[in-house]
Amino acid sequence: MMHGFRYKSMLLSRNFHIRDYQMTPKNNQRRTVLSALSATVGFVLGLQIGVVHAEVKQITLDYATYNPVGLILKEKGFLEDDLKAKGIKVRWVQTLGSNKALEFLNAGSIDFGSTYAAASLVGKVNGNPIKSIYVYTRPGGVALVKPKGSTLTKVEELKGKRVAVTRGTDPHIYLIRALAKHGLSDKDIQSVLLQHGDGRAALVRGDVDAWSALDPLTAAAELENGAQIFYQDPELSTWGFLNVRESFAKENPELVKQVLASYEKARQYAIANPKEVVKVLATLAKLPDNIIERQLQREDFSVSQIGDAQRKFVLEAGQALQKAGVIKPEVNIQTVVNDLIDVRYVVAAR
């Protein structure tokens, strides 16, 4: 009587060959061990393959006139120097407003993008997969501006007026919050949706009655066109956020820390060398030094750690936007804010 049967077993490894086995208790035990070992090795190799990501050869950041620290980073080449040993190149893309930065982030065209704080929240609410990880400035040039000769003196007088604004940016959110604070909504005005530079041009031509502006264009309109700020509220003053694509941060946490470490070099350099910041910003914005100097008088570079103060500001902005009907009532603002602001990388980079 046969106590077993003959079979051929092919082990898919260059260390083993096709062999004939006689099924006996002894070598059956050996086969079981080898099968278990083979399965384990296959599982481990498969697990390793699953977590390996493509090696990063290039990262893409934005630069913008509303982010002076980012301009210094680009001009001085701190990040290029820091990544040279790793063979990673740096690509720069200009963004003309928070809305464009968010658009590029959402499309994966850039890895890091500059926005003002409330714009990041709106982007997150709309499904943009970003994390806000760093503060590059607290600007003071977001304000409501009137043209030369205008008799406007307060927000309430905007009812029925034409107001230039860039949708999805902090000046837009600033306008909505300012209106709400004074008993109005965006339905009480005629919003003229333009990019920031076009908004200034419309104000100067007299096509609009007011403009929700930001520096350096606010300063340019003041000094070159005689425009005046008629409403500025420190409580509504925003923050400049550096954002990163969530997938990039998840796959490359150490690289995110390196970017922020380089940003810190640029921030410290900007604080120590204000005249150079004026020069760099004036060149990009194509504006005279006196305009840039006025902008920088209103910029605060002293804070870079993102945390409770920024979380509070974004939460209040979100609640105001929800009350105004801009954000749907079913959105949990607190949850969105908690998911947006990520403090891990700055803590590690400082």
Contacts in CASP RR format, 6 or more apart in sequence:
PFRMAT RR
TARGET T0000
AUTHOR 0000-0000-0000
METHOD contacts of the structure
MODEL  1
MMHGFRYKSMLLSRNFHIRDYQMTPKNNQRRTVLSALSATVGFVLGLQIG
VVHAEVKQITLDYATYNPVGLILKEKGFLEDDLKAKGIKVRWVQTLGSNK
ALEFLNAGSIDFGSTYAAASLVGKVNGNPIKSIYVYTRPGGVALVKPKGS
TLTKVEELKGKRVAVTRGTDPHIYLIRALAKHGLSDKDIQSVLLQHGDGR
AALVRGDVDAWSALDPLTAAAELENGAQIFYQDPELSTWGFLNVRESFAK
ENPELVKQVLASYEKARQYAIANPKEVVKVLATLAKLPDNIIERQLQRED
FSVSQIGDAQRKFVLEAGQALQKAGVIKPEVNIQTVVNDLIDVRYVVAAR
3 23 0 8 1.000
3 24 0 8 1.000
4 22 0 8 1.000
4 23 0 8 1.000
4 24 0 8 1.000
5 23 0 8 1.000
6 20 0 8 1.000
6 21 0 8 1.000
6 22 0 8 1.000
6 23 0 8 1.000
7 20 0 8 1.000
7 21 0 8 1.000
7 23 0 8 1.000
8 18 0 8 1.000
8 19 0 8 1.000
8 20 0 8 1.000
9 18 0 8 1.000
9 19 0 8 1.000
9 21 0 8 1.000
9 31 0 8 1.000
10 18 0 8 1.000
11 17 0 8 1.000
11 34 0 8 1.000
11 38 0 8 1.000
13 38 0 8 1.000
21 27 0 8 1.000
21 31 0 8 1.000
53 251 0 8 1.000
53 252 0 8 1.000
56 88 0 8 1.000
56 252 0 8 1.000
56 255 0 8 1.000
57 87 0 8 1.000
57 88 0 8 1.000
57 89 0 8 1.000
58 88 0 8 1.000
58 89 0 8 1.000
58 90 0 8 1.000
58 91 0 8 1.000
59 83 0 8 1.000
59 88 0 8 1.000
59 89 0 8 1.000
59 90 0 8 1.000
59 91 0 8 1.000
59 111 0 8 1.000
59 112 0 8 1.000
59 255 0 8 1.000
59 259 0 8 1.000
60 90 0 8 1.000
60 91 0 8 1.000
60 92 0 8 1.000
60 93 0 8 1.000
60 109 0 8 1.000
60 110 0 8 1.000
60 111 0 8 1.000
60 112 0 8 1.000
61 70 0 8 1.000
61 73 0 8 1.000
61 74 0 8 1.000
61 79 0 8 1.000
61 90 0 8 1.000
61 91 0 8 1.000
61 92 0 8 1.000
61 93 0 8 1.000
61 110 0 8 1.000
61 111 0 8 1.000
61 112 0 8 1.000
61 113 0 8 1.000
61 259 0 8 1.000
62 92 0 8 1.000
62 93 0 8 1.000
62 94 0 8 1.000
62 95 0 8 1.000
62 101 0 8 1.000
62 104 0 8 1.000
62 110 0 8 1.000
62 112 0 8 1.000
62 113 0 8 1.000
62 114 0 8 1.000
63 70 0 8 1.000
63 71 0 8 1.000
63 74 0 8 1.000
63 92 0 8 1.000
63 93 0 8 1.000
63 94 0 8 1.000
63 95 0 8 1.000
63 114 0 8 1.000
63 284 0 8 1.000
64 70 0 8 1.000
64 71 0 8 1.000
64 94 0 8 1.000
64 95 0 8 1.000
64 96 0 8 1.000
64 97 0 8 1.000
64 101 0 8 1.000
64 114 0 8 1.000
65 71 0 8 1.000
65 216 0 8 1.000
65 281 0 8 1.000
65 284 0 8 1.000
65 285 0 8 1.000
66 97 0 8 1.000
66 98 0 8 1.000
66 114 0 8 1.000
66 116 0 8 1.000
66 139 0 8 1.000
66 214 0 8 1.000
66 215 0 8 1.000
66 240 0 8 1.000
67 114 0 8 1.000
67 136 0 8 1.000
67 137 0 8 1.000
67 240 0 8 1.000
67 242 0 8 1.000
68 136 0 8 1.000
68 137 0 8 1.000
68 270 0 8 1.000
68 277 0 8 1.000
68 280 0 8 1.000
68 281 0 8 1.000
68 296 0 8 1.000
68 299 0 8 1.000
68 301 0 8 1.000
69 136 0 8 1.000
69 137 0 8 1.000
69 263 0 8 1.000
69 266 0 8 1.000
69 267 0 8 1.000
69 270 0 8 1.000
69 301 0 8 1.000
70 114 0 8 1.000
70 136 0 8 1.000
70 263 0 8 1.000
70 266 0 8 1.000
71 277 0 8 1.000
71 280 0 8 1.000
71 281 0 8 1.000
71 284 0 8 1.000
72 266 0 8 1.000
72 267 0 8 1.000
72 269 0 8 1.000
72 270 0 8 1.000
72 276 0 8 1.000
72 277 0 8 1.000
72 280 0 8 1.000
73 79 0 8 1.000
73 262 0 8 1.000
73 263 0 8 1.000
73 265 0 8 1.000
73 266 0 8 1.000
74 92 0 8 1.000
75 280 0 8 1.000
76 265 0 8 1.000
76 266 0 8 1.000
76 269 0 8 1.000
77 90 0 8 1.000
78 262 0 8 1.000
78 265 0 8 1.000
78 266 0 8 1.000
78 269 0 8 1.000
79 90 0 8 1.000
79 258 0 8 1.000
79 259 0 8 1.000
79 262 0 8 1.000
80 89 0 8 1.000
80 90 0 8 1.000
82 258 0 8 1.000
82 261 0 8 1.000
82 262 0 8 1.000
83 89 0 8 1.000
83 90 0 8 1.000
83 258 0 8 1.000
88 255 0 8 1.000
93 104 0 8 1.000
93 109 0 8 1.000
93 110 0 8 1.000
95 101 0 8 1.000
95 104 0 8 1.000
95 110 0 8 1.000
95 113 0 8 1.000
95 114 0 8 1.000
96 195 0 8 1.000
96 196 0 8 1.000
97 115 0 8 1.000
97 166 0 8 1.000
97 169 0 8 1.000
97 195 0 8 1.000
97 196 0 8 1.000
98 114 0 8 1.000
98 115 0 8 1.000
98 116 0 8 1.000
98 119 0 8 1.000
98 120 0 8 1.000
98 168 0 8 1.000
98 169 0 8 1.000
98 170 0 8 1.000
99 119 0 8 1.000
99 166 0 8 1.000
99 167 0 8 1.000
99 168 0 8 1.000
99 169 0 8 1.000
101 110 0 8 1.000
101 113 0 8 1.000
101 114 0 8 1.000
101 115 0 8 1.000
101 243 0 8 1.000
102 115 0 8 1.000
102 119 0 8 1.000
102 120 0 8 1.000
102 123 0 8 1.000
102 128 0 8 1.000
102 130 0 8 1.000
102 168 0 8 1.000
102 243 0 8 1.000
104 110 0 8 1.000
104 113 0 8 1.000
105 113 0 8 1.000
105 128 0 8 1.000
105 130 0 8 1.000
105 243 0 8 1.000
105 245 0 8 1.000
106 123 0 8 1.000
106 127 0 8 1.000
106 128 0 8 1.000
106 129 0 8 1.000
106 130 0 8 1.000
108 245 0 8 1.000
110 245 0 8 1.000
111 244 0 8 1.000
111 245 0 8 1.000
111 248 0 8 1.000
112 242 0 8 1.000
112 243 0 8 1.000
112 244 0 8 1.000
112 245 0 8 1.000
112 259 0 8 1.000
113 242 0 8 1.000
113 243 0 8 1.000
113 244 0 8 1.000
114 136 0 8 1.000
114 240 0 8 1.000
114 241 0 8 1.000
114 242 0 8 1.000
114 243 0 8 1.000
115 169 0 8 1.000
115 170 0 8 1.000
115 240 0 8 1.000
115 241 0 8 1.000
115 243 0 8 1.000
116 139 0 8 1.000
116 142 0 8 1.000
116 169 0 8 1.000
116 170 0 8 1.000
116 214 0 8 1.000
116 238 0 8 1.000
116 239 0 8 1.000
116 240 0 8 1.000
116 241 0 8 1.000
117 132 0 8 1.000
117 170 0 8 1.000
117 238 0 8 1.000
117 239 0 8 1.000
117 240 0 8 1.000
117 241 0 8 1.000
117 310 0 8 1.000
117 313 0 8 1.000
117 314 0 8 1.000
117 317 0 8 1.000
118 170 0 8 1.000
118 173 0 8 1.000
118 174 0 8 1.000
118 238 0 8 1.000
118 313 0 8 1.000
118 314 0 8 1.000
118 317 0 8 1.000
118 318 0 8 1.000
118 321 0 8 1.000
119 168 0 8 1.000
119 169 0 8 1.000
119 170 0 8 1.000
119 172 0 8 1.000
119 173 0 8 1.000
120 130 0 8 1.000
120 132 0 8 1.000
120 241 0 8 1.000
120 243 0 8 1.000
120 314 0 8 1.000
120 340 0 8 1.000
121 314 0 8 1.000
121 317 0 8 1.000
121 318 0 8 1.000
121 321 0 8 1.000
121 333 0 8 1.000
121 336 0 8 1.000
121 337 0 8 1.000
121 340 0 8 1.000
122 168 0 8 1.000
122 173 0 8 1.000
122 321 0 8 1.000
122 326 0 8 1.000
122 327 0 8 1.000
123 130 0 8 1.000
123 168 0 8 1.000
124 130 0 8 1.000
124 336 0 8 1.000
124 339 0 8 1.000
124 340 0 8 1.000
125 327 0 8 1.000
125 331 0 8 1.000
125 336 0 8 1.000
129 245 0 8 1.000
129 246 0 8 1.000
129 247 0 8 1.000
130 243 0 8 1.000
130 244 0 8 1.000
130 245 0 8 1.000
130 246 0 8 1.000
130 340 0 8 1.000
131 243 0 8 1.000
131 244 0 8 1.000
131 246 0 8 1.000
131 249 0 8 1.000
131 340 0 8 1.000
131 341 0 8 1.000
131 342 0 8 1.000
132 241 0 8 1.000
132 242 0 8 1.000
132 243 0 8 1.000
132 306 0 8 1.000
132 310 0 8 1.000
132 340 0 8 1.000
132 341 0 8 1.000
132 342 0 8 1.000
133 241 0 8 1.000
133 242 0 8 1.000
133 243 0 8 1.000
133 244 0 8 1.000
133 249 0 8 1.000
133 256 0 8 1.000
133 260 0 8 1.000
133 306 0 8 1.000
133 342 0 8 1.000
133 343 0 8 1.000
133 345 0 8 1.000
133 346 0 8 1.000
134 241 0 8 1.000
134 242 0 8 1.000
134 260 0 8 1.000
134 263 0 8 1.000
134 304 0 8 1.000
134 306 0 8 1.000
134 345 0 8 1.000
134 346 0 8 1.000
135 239 0 8 1.000
135 240 0 8 1.000
135 241 0 8 1.000
135 242 0 8 1.000
135 303 0 8 1.000
135 304 0 8 1.000
135 305 0 8 1.000
135 306 0 8 1.000
135 310 0 8 1.000
136 240 0 8 1.000
136 241 0 8 1.000
136 242 0 8 1.000
136 263 0 8 1.000
136 267 0 8 1.000
136 301 0 8 1.000
136 304 0 8 1.000
137 239 0 8 1.000
137 240 0 8 1.000
137 299 0 8 1.000
137 300 0 8 1.000
137 301 0 8 1.000
138 237 0 8 1.000
138 238 0 8 1.000
138 239 0 8 1.000
138 240 0 8 1.000
138 299 0 8 1.000
138 300 0 8 1.000
138 303 0 8 1.000
139 214 0 8 1.000
139 215 0 8 1.000
139 237 0 8 1.000
139 238 0 8 1.000
139 240 0 8 1.000
139 298 0 8 1.000
139 299 0 8 1.000
139 300 0 8 1.000
140 215 0 8 1.000
140 232 0 8 1.000
140 237 0 8 1.000
140 298 0 8 1.000
140 299 0 8 1.000
140 300 0 8 1.000
141 213 0 8 1.000
141 214 0 8 1.000
141 215 0 8 1.000
141 218 0 8 1.000
141 219 0 8 1.000
141 232 0 8 1.000
141 295 0 8 1.000
141 298 0 8 1.000
142 170 0 8 1.000
142 171 0 8 1.000
142 174 0 8 1.000
142 212 0 8 1.000
142 213 0 8 1.000
142 214 0 8 1.000
142 215 0 8 1.000
142 218 0 8 1.000
142 236 0 8 1.000
142 237 0 8 1.000
142 238 0 8 1.000
143 174 0 8 1.000
143 212 0 8 1.000
143 213 0 8 1.000
143 218 0 8 1.000
143 229 0 8 1.000
143 231 0 8 1.000
143 232 0 8 1.000
144 155 0 8 1.000
144 158 0 8 1.000
144 174 0 8 1.000
144 175 0 8 1.000
144 178 0 8 1.000
144 210 0 8 1.000
144 211 0 8 1.000
144 212 0 8 1.000
144 213 0 8 1.000
144 229 0 8 1.000
144 230 0 8 1.000
144 231 0 8 1.000
144 232 0 8 1.000
145 203 0 8 1.000
145 210 0 8 1.000
145 211 0 8 1.000
145 212 0 8 1.000
145 213 0 8 1.000
145 218 0 8 1.000
145 221 0 8 1.000
145 222 0 8 1.000
145 227 0 8 1.000
145 228 0 8 1.000
145 229 0 8 1.000
145 230 0 8 1.000
146 152 0 8 1.000
146 203 0 8 1.000
146 209 0 8 1.000
146 210 0 8 1.000
146 211 0 8 1.000
146 227 0 8 1.000
146 228 0 8 1.000
146 230 0 8 1.000
147 203 0 8 1.000
147 204 0 8 1.000
147 206 0 8 1.000
147 209 0 8 1.000
147 225 0 8 1.000
147 226 0 8 1.000
147 227 0 8 1.000
148 225 0 8 1.000
148 226 0 8 1.000
148 227 0 8 1.000
148 228 0 8 1.000
150 209 0 8 1.000
150 210 0 8 1.000
150 228 0 8 1.000
150 230 0 8 1.000
152 158 0 8 1.000
152 161 0 8 1.000
152 209 0 8 1.000
152 210 0 8 1.000
152 230 0 8 1.000
153 230 0 8 1.000
154 182 0 8 1.000
154 230 0 8 1.000
154 231 0 8 1.000
155 178 0 8 1.000
155 179 0 8 1.000
155 181 0 8 1.000
155 182 0 8 1.000
155 184 0 8 1.000
155 231 0 8 1.000
156 182 0 8 1.000
156 183 0 8 1.000
156 184 0 8 1.000
158 179 0 8 1.000
158 184 0 8 1.000
158 188 0 8 1.000
158 189 0 8 1.000
158 209 0 8 1.000
158 210 0 8 1.000
159 184 0 8 1.000
159 188 0 8 1.000
159 189 0 8 1.000
160 188 0 8 1.000
160 189 0 8 1.000
160 190 0 8 1.000
161 189 0 8 1.000
161 190 0 8 1.000
161 208 0 8 1.000
161 209 0 8 1.000
161 210 0 8 1.000
162 189 0 8 1.000
162 190 0 8 1.000
162 192 0 8 1.000
162 207 0 8 1.000
162 208 0 8 1.000
162 209 0 8 1.000
162 210 0 8 1.000
163 175 0 8 1.000
163 189 0 8 1.000
163 190 0 8 1.000
163 191 0 8 1.000
163 192 0 8 1.000
163 208 0 8 1.000
163 209 0 8 1.000
163 210 0 8 1.000
163 211 0 8 1.000
163 212 0 8 1.000
164 192 0 8 1.000
164 194 0 8 1.000
164 198 0 8 1.000
164 199 0 8 1.000
164 200 0 8 1.000
164 202 0 8 1.000
164 203 0 8 1.000
164 207 0 8 1.000
164 208 0 8 1.000
164 210 0 8 1.000
164 211 0 8 1.000
164 212 0 8 1.000
165 171 0 8 1.000
165 172 0 8 1.000
165 175 0 8 1.000
165 191 0 8 1.000
165 192 0 8 1.000
165 193 0 8 1.000
165 194 0 8 1.000
165 199 0 8 1.000
165 211 0 8 1.000
165 212 0 8 1.000
166 172 0 8 1.000
166 193 0 8 1.000
166 194 0 8 1.000
166 195 0 8 1.000
166 196 0 8 1.000
166 199 0 8 1.000
166 212 0 8 1.000
167 193 0 8 1.000
169 196 0 8 1.000
169 214 0 8 1.000
170 214 0 8 1.000
170 238 0 8 1.000
171 196 0 8 1.000
171 212 0 8 1.000
171 213 0 8 1.000
171 214 0 8 1.000
172 212 0 8 1.000
173 238 0 8 1.000
173 317 0 8 1.000
173 321 0 8 1.000
174 212 0 8 1.000
174 236 0 8 1.000
174 238 0 8 1.000
175 186 0 8 1.000
175 212 0 8 1.000
176 185 0 8 1.000
176 186 0 8 1.000
176 320 0 8 1.000
176 321 0 8 1.000
176 324 0 8 1.000
176 326 0 8 1.000
177 236 0 8 1.000
177 317 0 8 1.000
177 320 0 8 1.000
177 321 0 8 1.000
177 324 0 8 1.000
178 231 0 8 1.000
178 233 0 8 1.000
178 236 0 8 1.000
179 185 0 8 1.000
179 186 0 8 1.000
179 188 0 8 1.000
179 189 0 8 1.000
179 324 0 8 1.000
180 320 0 8 1.000
180 323 0 8 1.000
180 324 0 8 1.000
181 233 0 8 1.000
181 236 0 8 1.000
185 324 0 8 1.000
186 324 0 8 1.000
186 326 0 8 1.000
192 199 0 8 1.000
192 202 0 8 1.000
192 207 0 8 1.000
192 208 0 8 1.000
194 202 0 8 1.000
196 213 0 8 1.000
196 214 0 8 1.000
196 217 0 8 1.000
197 217 0 8 1.000
199 208 0 8 1.000
199 211 0 8 1.000
199 213 0 8 1.000
200 211 0 8 1.000
200 213 0 8 1.000
200 217 0 8 1.000
200 220 0 8 1.000
200 221 0 8 1.000
200 225 0 8 1.000
202 208 0 8 1.000
202 211 0 8 1.000
203 210 0 8 1.000
203 211 0 8 1.000
203 221 0 8 1.000
203 225 0 8 1.000
203 227 0 8 1.000
204 221 0 8 1.000
204 225 0 8 1.000
204 227 0 8 1.000
210 230 0 8 1.000
211 221 0 8 1.000
211 227 0 8 1.000
213 221 0 8 1.000
215 294 0 8 1.000
215 295 0 8 1.000
215 298 0 8 1.000
215 299 0 8 1.000
216 281 0 8 1.000
216 285 0 8 1.000
216 287 0 8 1.000
216 291 0 8 1.000
216 292 0 8 1.000
216 294 0 8 1.000
216 295 0 8 1.000
218 229 0 8 1.000
218 295 0 8 1.000
219 291 0 8 1.000
219 292 0 8 1.000
219 294 0 8 1.000
219 295 0 8 1.000
219 298 0 8 1.000
220 287 0 8 1.000
220 291 0 8 1.000
221 227 0 8 1.000
222 228 0 8 1.000
222 229 0 8 1.000
222 294 0 8 1.000
223 288 0 8 1.000
223 290 0 8 1.000
223 291 0 8 1.000
223 294 0 8 1.000
224 291 0 8 1.000
238 313 0 8 1.000
238 317 0 8 1.000
239 303 0 8 1.000
239 309 0 8 1.000
239 310 0 8 1.000
239 313 0 8 1.000
241 306 0 8 1.000
241 310 0 8 1.000
242 260 0 8 1.000
242 263 0 8 1.000
244 256 0 8 1.000
244 259 0 8 1.000
244 345 0 8 1.000
248 256 0 8 1.000
249 256 0 8 1.000
249 342 0 8 1.000
249 345 0 8 1.000
253 345 0 8 1.000
256 345 0 8 1.000
257 345 0 8 1.000
257 348 0 8 1.000
257 349 0 8 1.000
258 349 0 8 1.000
260 345 0 8 1.000
260 346 0 8 1.000
260 349 0 8 1.000
261 349 0 8 1.000
263 304 0 8 1.000
263 349 0 8 1.000
264 304 0 8 1.000
264 349 0 8 1.000
264 350 0 8 1.000
267 301 0 8 1.000
267 304 0 8 1.000
269 276 0 8 1.000
270 276 0 8 1.000
270 277 0 8 1.000
270 301 0 8 1.000
271 301 0 8 1.000
271 302 0 8 1.000
274 296 0 8 1.000
277 292 0 8 1.000
277 296 0 8 1.000
278 289 0 8 1.000
278 292 0 8 1.000
278 293 0 8 1.000
278 296 0 8 1.000
279 289 0 8 1.000
281 287 0 8 1.000
281 292 0 8 1.000
281 295 0 8 1.000
281 296 0 8 1.000
282 288 0 8 1.000
282 289 0 8 1.000
282 291 0 8 1.000
282 292 0 8 1.000
285 291 0 8 1.000
285 292 0 8 1.000
303 309 0 8 1.000
304 346 0 8 1.000
304 350 0 8 1.000
305 343 0 8 1.000
305 346 0 8 1.000
305 347 0 8 1.000
305 350 0 8 1.000
306 341 0 8 1.000
306 342 0 8 1.000
306 343 0 8 1.000
306 346 0 8 1.000
307 341 0 8 1.000
307 343 0 8 1.000
310 341 0 8 1.000
311 337 0 8 1.000
311 338 0 8 1.000
311 341 0 8 1.000
314 337 0 8 1.000
314 340 0 8 1.000
314 341 0 8 1.000
315 333 0 8 1.000
315 334 0 8 1.000
315 337 0 8 1.000
318 327 0 8 1.000
318 333 0 8 1.000
318 337 0 8 1.000
319 333 0 8 1.000
321 327 0 8 1.000
322 328 0 8 1.000
322 329 0 8 1.000
322 331 0 8 1.000
322 333 0 8 1.000
327 333 0 8 1.000
END
